[in-house]
């Protein structure tokens, strides 16, 4: 396997700082690709060691993706951005079974409109676009040869020669193109996320069979949650493991959002808790404490609930939580330093959220590997 080639693209201004729009598109591209490969994916990294987005699939295949965007929806710089993506991707230390992907928000990332719209397509399946792409590769090679001829430093000449060799070896048939479209700035801020929201909605309803009158709210909250997760990940240094999200971690965020509903907690306590105390405890209640991956814990919780109801006929979910909540203190050790009542309130509420949403959580667990 080759090493990452440390050489700049001589034909593209890589010094310009990334825009907020570009960062957000990269995050949405990662969300789109996670959902696109949800049946196969093991983990995903945004702003990875080698590429903008890196996916690891079950068969140990990796997909390296370059994300490029234009803010106004025009076709400006389309060829230049495709060229830069190709040069970046071939510098990646990919293996024979790995795949390279260029994802953009151009309506026509190569030449024809709508062909790659909200899907991932290998060029061998679109002969006319494959030929146009091959011509683009030839133009890159020609420019590189001219540049190499003009190089005065031997070290630079050698590096760009290796780059040229890698471009000459690119597997055009299996090169993949995708575009998220429409994805442009509009007066309505959520318009740009319409296709991403559609993708999330499709996964929830078709793959996981989630049916709810609150579906649109869940979709939007999940999108915002994933935005936060991937934007934070993108700022983490590449050598930090936390930068990579596993499939289980991302699906648990889905669980957390679907479980975020109004709860009647009055029956969980023998004595009423004042509203001021509840407000204070809610300030302690962090998303991270609920979102970290807990599918195994959920299985154990539901098993314990069934056993409890077998032993105590006529008892309900509230009775179970009141009697058994302290058995799960180790699952919520982030609350160890909190006052006893605050700890009890937060854990009981978390248990109730999971139990009340057990049907949808079970659907996600059953469908995650299908």
PADOGU-305918 format. One record per residue (C-alpha): residue number from 1; x, y, z. Coordinates in steps of 0.001 Angstrom, whole numbers. Layout:
<nodes>
(NUM,(X,Y,Z))
...
</nodes>
This chain:
<nodes>
(1,(0,0,0))
(2,(1304,3458,-903))
(3,(1817,6263,1584))
(4,(-47,9542,1643))
(5,(1621,11754,-951))
(6,(2560,15037,691))
(7,(2404,17426,-2242))
(8,(144,20403,-2952))
(9,(-2117,20724,-5959))
(10,(-227,23247,-8111))
(11,(-3366,24249,-10051))
(12,(-5781,25017,-7234))
(13,(-5650,27640,-4492))
(14,(-5677,25511,-1366))
(15,(-4735,28409,903))
(16,(-8203,29924,954))
(17,(-9961,29353,4268))
(18,(-13007,27101,4236))
(19,(-16340,28885,4490))
(20,(-19030,28082,7039))
(21,(-21153,26911,4100))
(22,(-18395,24541,2982))
(23,(-17947,23106,6477))
(24,(-21669,22503,6824))
(25,(-21892,20869,3414))
(26,(-19072,18526,4373))
(27,(-20993,17542,7517))
(28,(-24213,17012,5562))
(29,(-22306,14976,2987))
(30,(-21093,12757,5840))
(31,(-24654,12347,7131))
(32,(-25849,11523,3616))
(33,(-23114,8925,3098))
(34,(-23696,7353,6509))
(35,(-27365,6900,5622))
(36,(-26522,5754,2093))
(37,(-24287,2982,3462))
(38,(-26193,2342,6700))
(39,(-26452,-1409,6064))
(40,(-22717,-1813,5499))
(41,(-21012,861,7570))
(42,(-18988,216,10725))
(43,(-17690,3712,11401))
(44,(-17316,7144,9860))
(45,(-14822,9970,10295))
(46,(-15283,13607,9277))
(47,(-12139,15584,8434))
(48,(-10155,12380,8693))
(49,(-6467,11666,8500))
(50,(-6520,11410,4714))
(51,(-9807,12802,3384))
(52,(-12796,14992,4176))
(53,(-14909,11930,4934))
(54,(-13713,8372,5558))
(55,(-16028,5365,5866))
(56,(-15089,1906,7085))
(57,(-17464,-827,5917))
(58,(-18105,-4309,7306))
(59,(-15935,-6050,4718))
(60,(-12956,-3888,5776))
(61,(-13420,-1793,2650))
(62,(-12825,1927,3051))
(63,(-14431,4740,1112))
(64,(-12451,7979,891))
(65,(-14596,10965,-43))
(66,(-13782,14510,-1082))
(67,(-16583,17043,-552))
(68,(-16749,20214,-2642))
(69,(-19514,22804,-2688))
(70,(-20610,26063,-4266))
(71,(-22802,28414,-2263))
(72,(-24962,30043,-4932))
(73,(-26005,27003,-6951))
(74,(-24089,28027,-10068))
(75,(-21733,25810,-12043))
(76,(-18800,28150,-11354))
(77,(-15442,26405,-10844))
(78,(-17076,23017,-11412))
(79,(-14138,21619,-13397))
(80,(-11571,23126,-11051))
(81,(-13215,21560,-8000))
(82,(-13510,18180,-9688))
(83,(-9848,18401,-10628))
(84,(-8832,19299,-7063))
(85,(-10920,16449,-5660))
(86,(-9257,13945,-7994))
(87,(-5762,15126,-7109))
(88,(-6545,14976,-3388))
(89,(-8072,11518,-3628))
(90,(-5185,9929,-5535))
(91,(-2803,11154,-2834))
(92,(-4645,8887,-378))
(93,(-3034,5571,652))
(94,(-5908,3462,-620))
(95,(-5837,-270,-1247))
(96,(-7184,-2205,-4221))
(97,(-10512,-2922,-2518))
(98,(-10987,661,-1279))
(99,(-13083,3165,-3216))
(100,(-12747,6854,-4070))
(101,(-15731,9187,-4100))
(102,(-16295,12789,-5113))
(103,(-19415,14352,-3574))
(104,(-20620,17867,-4335))
(105,(-23724,20041,-4474))
(106,(-23396,20720,-8204))
(107,(-26487,19819,-10196))
(108,(-24127,18511,-12884))
(109,(-20785,17611,-11236))
(110,(-19339,16447,-14580))
(111,(-21649,17417,-17442))
(112,(-25124,15878,-17273))
(113,(-27776,17140,-14832))
(114,(-29602,14956,-12312))
(115,(-27574,11826,-13096))
(116,(-25867,11657,-9699))
(117,(-28597,13490,-7792))
(118,(-28870,12229,-4193))
(119,(-27281,8890,-5045))
(120,(-23822,7336,-5406))
(121,(-22929,6192,-8930))
(122,(-19889,4388,-10311))
(123,(-18709,5829,-13604))
(124,(-18699,2422,-15306))
(125,(-22498,2596,-15135))
(126,(-22737,5918,-17011))
(127,(-20645,5636,-20163))
(128,(-21005,9225,-21425))
(129,(-20023,10729,-18058))
(130,(-17187,8232,-17782))
(131,(-15793,9459,-21104))
(132,(-16082,13091,-20043))
(133,(-14354,12266,-16751))
(134,(-11577,10450,-18619))
(135,(-11022,13594,-20693))
(136,(-10793,15589,-17486))
(137,(-8153,13161,-16227))
(138,(-6232,13600,-19479))
(139,(-6309,17376,-19009))
(140,(-4948,16991,-15472))
(141,(-2156,14733,-16712))
(142,(-1248,17171,-19472))
(143,(-1082,20085,-17036))
(144,(1019,18045,-14611))
(145,(3481,17040,-17334))
(146,(3948,20680,-18292))
(147,(4388,21614,-14626))
(148,(6957,18857,-14078))
(149,(8940,19994,-17109))
(150,(9151,23477,-15584))
(151,(10143,22314,-12079))
(152,(13574,23548,-11056))
(153,(13889,21542,-7827))
(154,(14599,17842,-8218))
(155,(12645,16970,-5057))
(156,(9525,18748,-6357))
(157,(9911,17152,-9749))
(158,(10066,13692,-8140))
(159,(6970,14304,-5992))
(160,(4878,15545,-8881))
(161,(6073,12666,-11006))
(162,(4712,10256,-8389))
(163,(1453,12235,-8370))
(164,(1231,11901,-12129))
(165,(1829,8148,-11885))
(166,(-1005,7808,-9406))
(167,(-3383,9757,-11614))
(168,(-2437,7558,-14553))
(169,(-3379,4496,-12464))
(170,(-6743,5793,-11286))
(171,(-9556,3267,-11705))
(172,(-12014,5349,-13719))
(173,(-14601,2553,-13938))
(174,(-14964,2336,-10168))
(175,(-14537,6007,-9366))
(176,(-17736,7199,-7684))
(177,(-19638,10463,-8044))
(178,(-22449,11816,-5914))
(179,(-24257,15120,-5614))
(180,(-26647,16459,-2993))
(181,(-29030,18687,-4891))
(182,(-30662,21079,-4357))
(183,(-28336,22326,-1620))
(184,(-27988,26102,-1885))
(185,(-28463,29226,216))
(186,(-32052,30482,237))
(187,(-34112,32892,2273))
(188,(-35500,29949,4223))
(189,(-32571,28533,6254))
(190,(-33826,24930,6352))
(191,(-34472,24739,2598))
(192,(-30860,23799,1987))
(193,(-31250,20690,4171))
(194,(-34379,19428,2410))
(195,(-32728,16451,701))
(196,(-30845,15471,3859))
(197,(-34080,15617,5833))
(198,(-35782,13504,3161))
(199,(-33005,10924,3510))
(200,(-33358,10821,7299))
(201,(-37137,10537,7021))
(202,(-36807,7670,4541))
(203,(-34465,5752,6836))
(204,(-36738,6243,9846))
(205,(-39947,5251,8085))
(206,(-38825,2653,5525))
(207,(-35839,963,7154))
(208,(-36845,1234,10818))
(209,(-40619,1481,10348))
(210,(-40906,4442,12722))
(211,(-44398,5901,12545))
(212,(-45153,9061,14507))
(213,(-47135,12259,14238))
(214,(-43948,13961,15428))
(215,(-41799,12552,12602))
(216,(-40825,15915,11110))
(217,(-39784,17192,14508))
(218,(-37686,14060,15082))
(219,(-36051,14463,11653))
(220,(-35074,18060,12291))
(221,(-33829,17410,15825))
(222,(-31775,14458,14598))
(223,(-30263,16558,11830))
(224,(-29258,19241,14336))
(225,(-27841,16593,16683))
(226,(-25733,15073,13913))
(227,(-24630,18537,12795))
(228,(-23282,19188,16270))
(229,(-21603,15784,16518))
(230,(-19821,15917,13169))
(231,(-18854,19580,13396))
(232,(-17247,18916,16777))
(233,(-15542,15789,15408))
(234,(-14109,17800,12511))
(235,(-12196,19996,14982))
(236,(-10561,17060,16799))
(237,(-6983,16262,15876))
(238,(-6665,13209,13601))
(239,(-4727,11176,16177))
(240,(-7654,11275,18630))
(241,(-9918,8207,18466))
(242,(-12983,10251,19491))
(243,(-12946,11785,16018))
(244,(-14428,8578,14612))
(245,(-18078,7702,15210))
(246,(-19235,4087,15151))
(247,(-22525,3073,13585))
(248,(-23814,2135,17046))
(249,(-23012,5574,18458))
(250,(-24805,7382,15645))
(251,(-27845,5109,15854))
(252,(-28016,5695,19600))
(253,(-28345,9401,18867))
(254,(-31399,8403,16854))
(255,(-32709,6618,19933))
(256,(-32075,9684,22083))
(257,(-33972,11997,19748))
(258,(-36914,9616,19344))
(259,(-37063,9265,23121))
(260,(-37090,13012,23698))
(261,(-40772,13347,24556))
(262,(-42895,14839,27312))
(263,(-42952,12596,30370))
(264,(-45229,12377,33385))
(265,(-42767,11815,36210))
(266,(-45176,12486,39095))
(267,(-45638,8774,39820))
(268,(-41894,8162,40057))
(269,(-41573,9855,43453))
(270,(-43361,9398,46756))
(271,(-43048,13101,47504))
(272,(-43534,15913,45025))
(273,(-40397,17620,43720))
(274,(-40624,21394,43474))
(275,(-40450,23069,40066))
(276,(-37343,25020,41114))
(277,(-35569,21779,41949))
(278,(-36610,20202,38639))
(279,(-35278,23227,36739))
(280,(-32002,22867,38600))
(281,(-31780,19140,37856))
(282,(-32555,19676,34185))
(283,(-29521,21934,34013))
(284,(-27448,18950,35147))
(285,(-29016,16687,32545))
(286,(-26528,16588,29690))
(287,(-27191,15082,26273))
(288,(-23925,13193,26406))
(289,(-25091,11158,29373))
(290,(-28025,9796,27421))
(291,(-26509,9664,23961))
(292,(-23496,7462,24558))
(293,(-24073,4026,23029))
(294,(-26263,1881,25279))
(295,(-27951,-816,23196))
(296,(-26628,-3568,25491))
(297,(-27882,-1660,28519))
(298,(-31292,-1219,26890))
(299,(-31549,-4987,26352))
(300,(-30726,-5623,29998))
(301,(-33174,-2964,31166))
(302,(-36079,-4418,29183))
(303,(-35180,-7933,30358))
(304,(-35207,-6743,33972))
(305,(-38570,-5065,33397))
(306,(-40111,-8285,32071))
(307,(-38748,-10305,34983))
(308,(-40089,-7733,37449))
(309,(-43604,-7883,35997))
(310,(-43551,-11693,36074))
(311,(-42684,-11657,39762))
(312,(-45055,-8834,40717))
(313,(-48329,-9212,38859))
(314,(-50192,-5964,38376))
(315,(-47120,-3775,38760))
(316,(-46427,-1197,36041))
(317,(-43417,565,34538))
(318,(-43457,3269,37198))
(319,(-43397,657,39964))
(320,(-40384,-990,38318))
(321,(-38444,2253,38035))
(322,(-39211,3263,41628))
(323,(-38095,-124,42934))
(324,(-35063,-787,40733))
(325,(-33585,2561,39628))
(326,(-30647,2316,42030))
(327,(-29560,-947,40367))
(328,(-28365,1152,37417))
(329,(-26182,3657,39243))
(330,(-23079,2302,37518))
(331,(-24634,3053,34120))
(332,(-24888,6710,35073))
(333,(-21624,7266,36912))
(334,(-21394,10738,35388))
(335,(-23889,11711,38116))
(336,(-21761,10381,40995))
(337,(-20955,13837,42347))
(338,(-24540,15121,42163))
(339,(-26884,15434,45167))
(340,(-28800,12225,45873))
(341,(-32197,13571,44802))
(342,(-30788,15058,41599))
(343,(-29161,11729,40797))
(344,(-32398,9868,41453))
(345,(-34417,12286,39311))
(346,(-32059,12107,36328))
(347,(-31708,8328,36326))
(348,(-35421,7676,36758))
(349,(-36219,10053,33916))
(350,(-33679,8345,31637))
(351,(-35099,4921,32412))
(352,(-38625,6119,31722))
(353,(-37569,7595,28367))
(354,(-36092,4266,27306))
(355,(-38994,2156,28520))
(356,(-41640,4424,26991))
(357,(-39836,4259,23644))
(358,(-38973,547,23748))
(359,(-40981,-264,20594))
(360,(-39072,2204,18404))
(361,(-35732,1319,19982))
(362,(-36399,-2369,19300))
(363,(-37166,-1535,15660))
(364,(-33827,265,15326))
(365,(-31998,-2657,16938))
(366,(-33716,-5189,14670))
(367,(-33135,-3143,11523))
(368,(-29604,-1882,12086))
(369,(-27927,-4955,10533))
(370,(-30505,-5748,7875))
</nodes>
